[in-house]
Amino acid sequence: MEALALRDPTAAPVAGRFGRHGGRFVPEPLIPACEEVEVAFAEAWADAGFRADLAWLLSRYAGRPTPLTPALRLSTELGVTVLLKREDLAHTGSHKINNVLGQALLARRMGKRRLLAETGAGMHGVATATAGALLGLPVTVFMGERDVERQAHNVFRMRLLGAQVVPVRSGSRTLKDATSEAMRHWVSVTEEAYYCVGSVIGPHPYPWMVRQLQAVIGQEARHQCAEQLPAGTPEHVVACVGGGSNAAGAFAGFVDTSARLVGVEAAGGAGAARGEIGVLHGFQSLFLQDEQGQIREARSAAAGLDYPGVGPEHAHLRDLGRAEYVTATDEEALAAAVRLARAEGIVPAIESAHALAWVIRAAGTTELPTGSSVLVTLSGRGDKDIATLMTYLGDGEAE
């Protein structure tokens, strides 16, 4: 029944649970704040005026609907029909703007005076800084120090847009630690600040709310596939998964169809593929853990996939057998990014390239037979990853 709730734009999971996953595991001072967000979003999502305002922004400001692009040369090379859902063409360069515009409008509706966010690759931070500039809300973004260094391009974009970027120096200095620090800060400023979570993670209502706001990806893609594919529905729907918001949005449009749903995690992360039940950042799900149950650090060339767990709905879809979760290595993802650039003239984010890597690896096998159709969510563009790609290719090889 909970899988069917993906198609209902208003129904929240009961008690914030997706099967055995989800919930709200937060310090007592955050319980009223989470409840306030839950009530406010349920009311806003049922309000035609709020939905109209969001739809206007998504269309006139963010550039929706994003195209569904046939990857013609890559399809010929692989022997399968590859369609790319072009979230890289949304304003700010990724799918993150879909979620952030909705949450920023909600924050304003709730009377909050500033926005907080965590970020890994920087795209959620950029989207939050963008929405803050648009709506006149000051923004503070927490970002792991390691990610600040490798995503300098996006750090500058956030600061250009007027946001304060706070480097987080604890732990692995990546997304997990940035999220922890953002939640710690939120505890002390709940009256004035709204925490704009970037993925389908965190305490209820965030996994549900973010999925609802990202479902536009799958809803659009379903209509577009009906127009472009003879069968009307792709046989496979593939997306990269860190926390999993772009995949949750894509899967929401196809969970009630015959399409096979495939989430591709970083080999150094893989909460859904290799994780065990645990609690982190206010929710129960699948996390990388050691023998003592301590959270293990994730490792990936893609800063946005450097997360040791997966959103609770993905964990539930895995339990149900409705979605499969596989992995791609850094090498496979970087090679896939280069291959798409040279075959189609599209430079994807390294996060998105993980999904492409699985398609390239699986094409022509029983996993993805010749003649199959596959929809890939291209969740972001690769501008932010140019330095990484330059290092991968080596001096002069890109010439």
C-alpha positions as CSV (number, residue, x, y, z in Angstrom):
1,M,0.0,0.0,0.0
2,E,2.8,2.4,0.8
3,A,4.3,1.9,-2.7
4,L,1.0,3.0,-4.1
5,A,1.2,6.2,-2.0
6,L,3.9,7.3,-4.4
7,R,1.1,8.2,-6.9
8,D,-1.0,10.2,-4.3
9,P,0.2,13.8,-4.3
10,T,-1.2,14.5,-0.8
11,A,-1.0,11.3,1.3
12,A,1.9,11.1,3.7
13,P,3.3,7.8,4.9
14,V,1.7,6.7,8.2
15,A,3.7,7.9,11.1
16,G,6.4,8.9,8.6
17,R,7.2,5.3,7.9
18,F,8.0,3.5,4.7
19,G,7.7,-0.1,5.9
20,R,10.3,-0.5,8.6
21,H,12.1,2.7,7.5
22,G,11.8,6.4,8.1
23,G,10.3,7.9,11.3
24,R,11.5,10.8,13.4
25,F,14.5,10.2,15.6
26,V,15.5,13.7,16.7
27,P,16.3,15.6,20.0
28,E,13.3,16.7,21.9
29,P,13.8,20.4,20.9
30,L,13.4,19.5,17.2
31,I,10.2,17.6,17.5
32,P,8.0,20.7,17.5
33,A,9.9,22.1,14.6
34,C,9.4,18.9,12.5
35,E,5.7,18.8,13.4
36,E,5.4,22.4,12.4
37,V,6.9,21.6,9.0
38,E,4.7,18.6,8.6
39,V,1.5,20.4,9.3
40,A,2.5,23.4,7.2
41,F,3.5,21.3,4.2
42,A,0.3,19.2,4.3
43,E,-1.8,22.4,4.3
44,A,0.3,24.0,1.6
45,W,0.2,20.9,-0.7
46,A,-3.6,20.8,-0.4
47,D,-3.8,24.6,-1.2
48,A,-4.4,25.2,-4.9
49,G,-2.9,28.7,-4.5
50,F,0.4,27.3,-3.2
51,R,0.6,24.7,-5.9
52,A,-0.1,27.3,-8.6
53,D,2.7,29.6,-7.2
54,L,5.1,26.7,-7.3
55,A,4.0,25.6,-10.8
56,W,4.5,29.2,-12.0
57,L,8.1,29.3,-10.6
58,L,9.0,25.9,-12.0
59,S,7.8,26.9,-15.4
60,R,8.8,30.6,-15.7
61,Y,11.9,30.6,-13.5
62,A,13.3,27.0,-13.3
63,G,12.6,26.2,-17.0
64,R,10.3,23.2,-16.6
65,P,9.4,20.9,-18.2
66,T,13.0,19.8,-18.9
67,P,13.5,17.9,-22.2
68,L,13.6,14.2,-22.8
69,T,16.6,13.8,-25.1
70,P,17.2,10.7,-27.2
71,A,20.9,9.8,-27.0
72,L,21.1,8.8,-30.6
73,R,24.8,8.0,-31.0
74,L,25.1,6.4,-27.6
75,S,22.0,4.3,-28.3
76,T,23.5,3.0,-31.6
77,E,26.8,2.2,-29.9
78,L,25.1,0.3,-27.0
79,G,22.3,-1.4,-29.0
80,V,19.6,0.0,-26.6
81,T,17.4,3.0,-26.8
82,V,18.7,5.6,-24.3
83,L,16.5,8.6,-23.3
84,L,18.0,11.3,-21.1
85,K,15.7,13.2,-18.7
86,R,17.6,16.6,-18.8
87,E,17.5,17.9,-15.2
88,D,20.9,19.4,-16.1
89,L,19.0,22.0,-18.1
90,A,16.9,23.2,-15.2
91,H,17.9,26.5,-13.7
92,T,21.1,26.2,-11.5
93,G,22.1,23.1,-13.4
94,S,20.4,20.3,-11.5
95,H,17.2,18.8,-10.2
96,K,17.8,20.4,-6.8
97,I,15.8,23.5,-7.8
98,N,12.6,21.6,-7.9
99,N,12.7,20.8,-4.2
100,V,14.2,24.1,-3.0
101,L,11.6,26.3,-4.7
102,G,8.9,24.4,-3.0
103,Q,10.6,24.5,0.4
104,A,11.5,28.1,0.1
105,L,7.9,29.0,-0.7
106,L,6.9,26.9,2.4
107,A,9.4,28.7,4.6
108,R,8.0,32.1,3.5
109,R,4.4,30.9,4.1
110,M,5.5,29.8,7.6
111,G,6.9,33.2,8.4
112,K,10.5,32.0,8.6
113,R,13.2,34.7,8.1
114,R,16.1,32.7,6.8
115,L,17.1,29.4,5.2
116,L,19.6,26.7,6.3
117,A,20.9,24.0,4.1
118,E,23.6,21.3,3.9
119,T,25.3,20.4,0.6
120,G,27.8,17.9,-0.7
121,A,28.5,18.6,-4.4
122,G,27.2,22.1,-3.9
123,M,24.2,21.9,-6.2
124,H,21.7,22.0,-3.3
125,G,23.6,24.8,-1.8
126,V,23.5,26.8,-5.1
127,A,19.8,26.1,-5.5
128,T,19.0,27.2,-1.9
129,A,21.2,30.3,-2.4
130,T,19.3,31.0,-5.6
131,A,15.9,30.6,-4.0
132,G,17.0,32.8,-1.1
133,A,18.1,35.6,-3.4
134,L,14.8,35.3,-5.3
135,L,12.6,35.5,-2.2
136,G,14.8,37.8,-0.1
137,L,15.7,35.2,2.5
138,P,19.3,35.1,3.9
139,V,20.9,31.6,3.4
140,T,23.5,29.7,5.5
141,V,24.9,26.6,3.8
142,F,27.0,24.0,5.7
143,M,29.5,22.2,3.5
144,G,32.2,19.7,4.4
145,E,35.7,21.2,4.2
146,R,36.8,18.5,1.8
147,D,33.9,19.3,-0.5
148,V,34.6,23.1,-0.2
149,E,38.0,22.3,-1.7
150,R,36.9,20.1,-4.5
151,Q,33.8,22.0,-5.4
152,A,35.3,25.6,-5.4
153,H,33.2,26.5,-8.4
154,N,29.9,26.0,-6.6
155,V,31.2,27.6,-3.4
156,F,31.9,30.8,-5.4
157,R,28.4,30.5,-6.9
158,M,26.8,30.3,-3.5
159,R,28.7,33.3,-2.2
160,L,28.0,35.3,-5.4
161,L,24.3,34.7,-4.7
162,G,24.7,36.1,-1.2
163,A,24.8,32.9,0.9
164,Q,27.1,32.3,3.8
165,V,29.1,29.1,3.3
166,V,30.2,27.4,6.6
167,P,33.0,24.8,6.1
168,V,32.6,21.8,8.4
169,R,35.9,20.4,9.7
170,S,34.7,17.4,11.7
171,G,34.6,13.8,10.7
172,S,35.2,13.0,7.1
173,R,34.5,16.7,6.2
174,T,31.9,15.6,3.6
175,L,28.1,15.5,3.2
176,K,27.4,13.4,6.3
177,D,29.2,15.9,8.5
178,A,27.7,18.9,6.8
179,T,24.2,17.4,7.5
180,S,25.0,16.8,11.1
181,E,26.2,20.3,11.6
182,A,23.2,21.8,9.9
183,M,20.9,19.9,12.2
184,R,22.8,20.9,15.2
185,H,22.6,24.6,14.2
186,W,18.8,24.2,13.4
187,V,18.1,23.2,17.0
188,S,19.1,26.7,18.3
189,V,17.3,28.7,15.6
190,T,14.0,26.9,14.9
191,E,11.9,30.0,15.6
192,E,13.4,32.1,12.8
193,A,15.1,29.6,10.5
194,Y,13.8,26.9,8.1
195,Y,16.0,23.9,7.4
196,C,15.8,23.2,3.7
197,V,16.9,19.5,3.4
198,G,18.4,18.6,0.1
199,S,17.5,15.0,-0.3
200,V,14.9,12.3,0.7
201,I,16.6,11.9,4.0
202,G,16.1,13.3,7.5
203,P,13.2,13.1,10.0
204,H,9.6,13.0,8.8
205,P,8.2,14.9,7.0
206,Y,11.4,15.6,4.9
207,P,11.7,12.3,2.9
208,W,8.0,12.4,2.0
209,M,8.0,16.2,1.3
210,V,11.2,16.1,-0.9
211,R,9.9,13.2,-2.9
212,Q,6.6,15.0,-3.5
213,L,8.5,18.1,-4.8
214,Q,10.8,16.0,-7.0
215,A,8.0,13.8,-8.4
216,V,7.7,16.4,-11.2
217,I,10.7,14.6,-12.8
218,G,8.9,11.3,-13.1
219,Q,5.5,12.8,-14.0
220,E,7.0,14.8,-16.9
221,A,9.1,11.8,-18.0
222,R,6.1,9.5,-18.1
223,H,4.2,11.8,-20.5
224,Q,7.3,12.4,-22.6
225,C,8.0,8.7,-22.9
226,A,4.4,8.1,-23.9
227,E,5.0,10.4,-26.8
228,Q,8.5,9.1,-27.8
229,L,8.4,5.4,-27.2
230,P,6.3,3.0,-29.3
231,A,5.5,1.0,-26.1
232,G,4.7,4.2,-24.2
233,T,6.8,3.2,-21.1
234,P,10.5,2.5,-20.9
235,E,11.5,-0.9,-19.9
236,H,14.1,0.4,-17.4
237,V,14.2,3.6,-15.4
238,V,17.7,4.4,-14.1
239,A,19.0,7.1,-11.7
240,C,22.0,7.7,-9.5
241,V,21.4,7.4,-5.7
242,G,23.1,9.2,-2.9
243,G,20.4,10.2,-0.5
244,G,18.3,9.5,-3.5
245,S,16.1,12.6,-4.4
246,N,16.4,12.5,-8.2
247,A,15.8,8.8,-8.2
248,A,12.8,9.1,-5.9
249,G,11.4,11.8,-8.2
250,A,11.9,9.6,-11.3
251,F,10.7,6.4,-9.8
252,A,7.5,8.2,-8.5
253,G,6.3,8.5,-12.1
254,F,6.8,4.8,-13.0
255,V,6.3,2.8,-9.7
256,D,2.9,1.7,-10.9
257,T,4.1,0.6,-14.3
258,S,6.0,-2.4,-15.6
259,A,9.2,-0.4,-15.8
260,R,12.2,-1.9,-13.9
261,L,13.5,0.6,-11.4
262,V,17.3,0.7,-11.0
263,G,19.2,3.0,-8.5
264,V,22.9,3.2,-9.0
265,E,25.0,4.0,-6.0
266,A,28.7,4.9,-5.7
267,A,30.7,1.7,-5.0
268,G,32.3,3.5,-2.0
269,G,28.8,4.3,-0.6
270,A,26.0,1.9,-1.4
271,G,23.8,2.2,1.6
272,A,20.9,0.4,-0.3
273,A,23.1,-2.3,-1.8
274,R,25.3,-3.0,1.2
275,G,23.9,-1.2,4.2
276,E,22.2,-2.5,7.4
277,I,19.4,-1.1,9.5
278,G,20.5,1.9,11.5
279,V,19.6,5.5,12.5
280,L,21.3,8.7,11.3
281,H,20.2,12.3,10.8
282,G,16.8,11.6,12.3
283,F,15.6,8.6,10.3
284,Q,15.9,4.9,10.2
285,S,17.2,3.3,7.0
286,L,20.1,1.3,5.5
287,F,23.5,2.6,6.4
288,L,27.1,1.5,6.0
289,Q,28.2,0.3,9.4
290,D,31.1,-1.5,11.1
291,E,31.0,-4.5,13.4
292,Q,30.1,-2.2,16.4
293,G,27.2,-0.5,14.5
294,Q,29.1,2.7,14.0
295,I,28.5,4.6,10.7
296,R,31.3,4.0,8.2
297,E,32.5,6.8,5.9
298,A,31.4,6.8,2.3
299,R,33.9,7.5,-0.4
300,S,33.2,8.7,-4.0
301,A,34.6,10.9,-6.7
302,A,31.1,12.4,-6.8
303,A,30.7,14.6,-3.7
304,G,26.9,14.3,-4.0
305,L,27.1,10.5,-3.5
306,D,29.4,10.7,-0.5
307,Y,26.6,9.7,1.9
308,P,26.7,6.5,4.0
309,G,23.0,5.7,3.7
310,V,20.0,6.0,1.6
311,G,16.6,7.6,1.9
312,P,13.9,5.5,3.7
313,E,11.6,5.1,0.7
314,H,14.5,3.6,-1.3
315,A,15.2,1.2,1.5
316,H,11.5,0.2,1.4
317,L,11.4,-0.2,-2.3
318,R,14.4,-2.5,-2.0
319,D,12.7,-4.5,0.7
320,L,9.6,-4.8,-1.5
321,G,11.7,-5.9,-4.5
322,R,10.2,-3.1,-6.5
323,A,13.5,-1.3,-7.1
324,E,17.0,-2.7,-7.5
325,Y,20.2,-1.0,-6.3
326,V,23.5,-1.6,-7.9
327,T,26.9,0.2,-7.8
328,A,29.4,1.8,-10.2
329,T,33.0,2.6,-9.4
330,D,34.7,6.0,-9.7
331,E,36.5,4.8,-12.8
332,E,33.3,3.6,-14.5
333,A,31.5,6.9,-13.7
334,L,34.4,9.1,-15.0
335,A,34.7,7.0,-18.1
336,A,30.9,7.3,-18.7
337,A,31.0,11.0,-18.3
338,V,33.7,11.3,-20.9
339,R,31.8,8.9,-23.2
340,L,28.6,10.9,-23.0
341,A,30.5,14.1,-23.7
342,R,32.1,12.7,-26.8
343,A,29.1,10.8,-28.1
344,E,26.3,13.4,-27.4
345,G,28.0,16.7,-26.6
346,I,26.6,16.6,-23.0
347,V,28.9,16.8,-20.0
348,P,27.1,15.2,-17.0
349,A,27.7,15.6,-13.3
350,I,29.8,12.7,-12.0
351,E,26.8,11.8,-9.8
352,S,24.6,11.3,-12.9
353,A,27.4,9.5,-14.7
354,H,27.1,6.6,-12.3
355,A,23.6,5.9,-13.8
356,L,25.1,6.0,-17.3
357,A,28.0,3.8,-16.2
358,W,25.5,1.0,-15.2
359,V,23.7,1.4,-18.6
360,I,27.0,1.1,-20.5
361,R,28.1,-1.9,-18.4
362,A,24.8,-3.7,-18.6
363,A,23.9,-3.0,-22.3
364,G,23.8,-6.2,-24.4
365,T,23.6,-8.5,-21.3
366,T,20.7,-10.1,-19.7
367,E,20.5,-7.1,-17.4
368,L,19.8,-4.7,-20.3
369,P,19.2,-6.8,-23.4
370,T,19.8,-5.5,-26.9
371,G,16.8,-3.6,-28.1
372,S,15.7,-2.5,-24.7
373,S,14.6,1.0,-23.8
374,V,16.1,2.9,-20.8
375,L,15.3,6.2,-19.3
376,V,18.2,7.8,-17.5
377,T,17.8,10.8,-15.2
378,L,20.6,13.2,-15.9
379,S,20.4,14.8,-12.6
380,G,23.0,17.6,-13.1
381,R,25.5,19.1,-15.4
382,G,29.3,18.6,-15.1
383,D,30.6,22.1,-14.9
384,K,31.4,21.6,-11.2
385,D,33.4,18.5,-12.0
386,I,35.7,19.9,-14.7
387,A,38.8,19.8,-12.4
388,T,38.1,16.2,-11.5
389,L,37.7,15.3,-15.2
390,M,40.8,17.1,-16.1
391,T,42.8,15.1,-13.6
392,Y,41.2,11.9,-14.8
393,L,42.0,12.6,-18.5
394,G,45.5,13.9,-17.8
395,D,47.3,16.9,-19.3
396,G,46.4,17.4,-22.9
397,E,44.2,14.3,-23.4
398,A,41.0,16.4,-23.6
399,E,42.4,18.3,-26.6
